[in-house]
Amino acid sequence: MTTYYCYCPSPLGDLLLAGDGINLQIIGFPEGKARTRHGDNWLEDERKFVEVKKQLAAYFAGERKTFDLALAPQGTEFQQTVWQALRKIPYGKTCSYGEIAQQIGKPKASRAVGAANGQNPLPIIIPCHRVIGSTGKLTGFGGGIAAKETLLNLENDAKHFQLEA
């Protein structure tokens, strides 16, 4: 199967967008432990990501709070369960890893929830940045803590960004 990609400018740097031409499968950060670049055999095609870029631009401009995109994140059954729970965290709100563990019926799985959170292939759209430590501290984030802080500030109306769509 062919993987298509393009890069999308954002306040976090150029985000890698990748998918199968129908479904978005990856959003990669330009920095941090989840820094991602396109594969050698992937095909660059901006036309496959017009709607994704439009919705991300609206999000960064403070005009969009949810996304309506075809998604196909790849992961284990447990990871998929965690990612579904993440999608229920409202815009501008945060919760802890322990709260997510409770929500999915695995109250002792905070660390596993944290690991699944860290493997989220679609950050921003599946809002893993909204998960914080039980003390309220900003903990690990694939794009780096500064990126997490930027996203949380954006959602709390601290600052909005204008992007080219």
C-alpha positions in Angstrom: 0.0 0.0 0.0 1.2 3.5 -0.9 1.9 6.0 1.8 1.4 9.7 0.9 2.7 12.6 2.8 3.2 16.3 2.9 4.4 18.9 5.5 2.0 21.4 7.1 3.3 24.6 8.6 2.2 25.2 12.2 3.3 27.1 15.3 5.1 23.9 16.3 7.1 23.8 13.1 6.4 21.8 10.0 4.2 18.8 10.9 4.4 15.7 8.8 1.0 14.5 7.6 0.9 10.9 6.2 -1.7 8.5 5.2 -3.1 6.1 2.6 -4.7 8.8 0.4 -8.1 8.4 2.2 -7.2 8.1 5.9 -4.8 10.2 7.9 -2.5 7.8 9.8 0.4 10.0 11.1 1.1 13.5 12.3 4.7 13.8 13.0 6.5 16.5 15.0 9.6 18.4 13.7 11.2 18.1 17.2 11.1 16.1 20.4 11.2 12.3 20.9 8.5 11.8 18.4 10.3 13.7 15.7 9.2 12.0 12.4 10.2 12.4 8.8 8.7 10.8 5.7 9.9 7.4 4.5 12.1 7.0 1.5 9.4 5.2 -0.5 6.5 7.5 0.4 4.9 9.7 -2.3 4.6 13.5 -1.6 1.1 14.7 -2.6 -0.3 17.8 -0.9 -3.7 17.2 -2.6 -4.3 14.2 -0.3 -4.2 16.5 2.7 -6.1 19.6 1.7 -8.9 19.0 4.3 -6.4 18.1 7.0 -4.4 21.2 6.5 -7.6 23.3 6.4 -8.8 21.9 9.7 -5.4 22.2 11.4 -5.2 25.9 10.2 -8.6 26.5 11.7 -7.6 24.8 15.0 -4.4 26.9 15.3 -6.4 30.1 14.5 -8.7 29.2 17.4 -11.7 28.6 15.1 -12.0 24.8 15.4 -12.3 22.8 18.5 -12.9 19.3 17.0 -11.8 17.5 13.9 -13.9 15.7 11.3 -11.4 13.6 9.4 -11.0 10.0 8.2 -8.5 8.5 10.6 -6.7 5.2 10.7 -4.2 5.1 13.6 -2.3 1.9 13.8 -2.0 0.3 17.2 -2.8 -2.5 19.6 -6.4 -3.0 21.0 -5.3 -1.4 24.3 -3.8 1.6 22.5 -6.9 2.1 20.4 -9.0 2.0 23.6 -6.8 4.7 25.2 -6.9 6.8 22.0 -10.7 6.7 21.9 -10.7 7.9 25.5 -8.4 10.8 24.6 -10.8 11.9 21.9 -13.4 12.5 24.6 -11.4 15.0 26.5 -13.0 18.4 25.7 -11.1 21.2 24.1 -9.4 23.4 26.7 -9.7 20.7 29.4 -7.1 18.4 30.8 -7.1 15.1 32.7 -4.6 12.8 34.2 -3.3 9.4 33.1 -5.0 7.9 36.1 -8.4 9.4 35.1 -8.0 7.9 31.6 -7.2 4.5 33.2 -10.3 4.8 35.3 -12.4 5.7 32.3 -11.3 2.7 30.3 -12.0 0.3 33.2 -8.3 -0.3 34.1 -7.7 1.8 37.2 -4.2 0.4 37.8 -3.0 1.0 34.3 -1.8 4.6 34.6 1.6 3.7 33.3 0.3 1.7 30.4 -2.1 4.6 29.6 1.0 6.9 29.6 2.8 4.5 27.2 -0.2 4.3 24.9 -0.4 8.1 25.0 3.2 8.3 24.0 2.6 6.0 21.0 -0.3 8.1 19.7 0.3 8.5 15.9 -2.2 11.4 15.5 -1.3 14.0 18.1 -3.4 17.2 18.1 -6.3 15.4 16.4 -6.3 12.7 19.1 -5.5 15.2 21.8 -2.8 13.5 23.9 -1.5 16.9 24.9 -4.5 17.3 27.1 -3.2 14.5 29.5 -1.1 15.8 32.3 0.4 14.3 35.5 -1.8 13.8 38.5 -0.1 16.8 40.2 -1.1 19.0 37.3 2.5 19.0 36.0 3.1 18.9 32.2 4.7 15.5 31.6 6.2 13.9 28.6 5.0 14.8 25.1 6.3 13.5 21.8 6.7 17.0 20.4 8.4 18.2 23.5 7.0 20.0 26.6 7.2 23.4 24.9 4.9 22.1 22.1 2.5 20.6 24.7 2.4 24.0 26.5 1.8 25.8 23.3 -1.2 23.6 22.5 -2.7 23.9 25.9 -2.2 27.7 25.9 -3.9 27.9 22.5 -6.9 26.0 23.8 -7.1 28.2 26.8 -7.3 31.3 24.6 -3.9 32.5 25.6 -2.8 33.0 22.0 -4.1 32.0 18.6 -2.1 31.5 15.5 -2.9 32.2 11.8 -1.6 29.7 9.3 -1.7 29.4 5.6 -4.2 26.7 4.6 
